[in-house]
Amino acid sequence: ESVAGWAMLEKWNSGGSLPSVLFLVTTLAFTWKFVAIVEMLIVSPGKGTFEDVSLKGHVALLSFMMVVFNYKVVMAFRHCHNIQMTQVCLNAIPVALMFAILIVWTYSTLGSSIEMLEEQKDQKKLAMYQKLRIVAGIGALGAGLCGALQILDPTVADNKLWG
């Protein structure tokens, strides 16, 4: 999602028109990430449906969506309105905190599910959940790196690089 978002903003800023395909890919990738987080919270022990996710889960996910929206707006107008780095960081910090909270929460949920599957001796599901934990970890590290690269983009200050 972060790579697609960066490519979309790069194309938009250099060409002047919003690339529809990249916008669609970015939007679908964000939606997929959001659904994946919800799914990981649903598979926690004792949960089974979207309605079973606690009010705390719904509030956390809604808060995450709101801070991400604000961050995306700032990042979209960062180049053309010369938004200062302080403002960018002030809008990025809540996103990073909420993302970290959701990652820790989903990891603890996956850990609880893995412990439950170890007790039940269900090796097939256990192997799948362990792989899911590895993939989620790699995805979280990649998203953090891409987010940091977006925030610290050195081309923002140099107008000559804009085409």
Residue pairs with C-beta under 8 A, 6 or more apart in sequence:
1 26
1 29
1 30
1 32
1 33
1 143
2 142
2 143
2 146
2 147
2 149
2 150
3 146
4 22
4 25
4 26
4 29
5 26
5 29
5 30
5 72
5 75
5 150
6 146
6 149
6 150
7 22
8 18
8 19
8 22
8 23
8 25
8 26
9 75
9 76
9 79
11 19
11 22
12 18
12 19
12 76
13 79
13 80
13 162
14 162
14 163
15 163
30 68
33 143
34 61
34 64
34 65
36 136
37 61
37 64
37 102
37 106
38 50
38 53
38 57
38 61
40 106
40 109
40 110
40 132
40 136
41 47
41 53
41 57
41 105
41 106
41 109
42 48
42 49
42 50
42 52
42 53
43 109
43 110
43 113
44 109
44 112
44 113
45 112
45 113
45 116
46 52
47 53
60 98
60 101
60 102
60 105
61 102
63 98
64 95
64 98
64 99
64 102
67 91
67 94
67 95
67 98
68 95
68 98
70 91
70 94
71 91
71 92
71 94
71 95
74 83
74 87
74 88
74 91
75 88
75 150
77 83
78 88
78 156
79 156
79 162
88 151
89 151
92 147
92 151
95 147
96 144
96 147
99 140
99 143
99 144
99 147
103 136
103 140
106 136
107 133
107 136
107 137
110 129
110 132
110 133
110 136
111 133
113 129
114 126
114 129
114 130
114 133
117 125
117 126
117 129
118 126
155 161
155 162
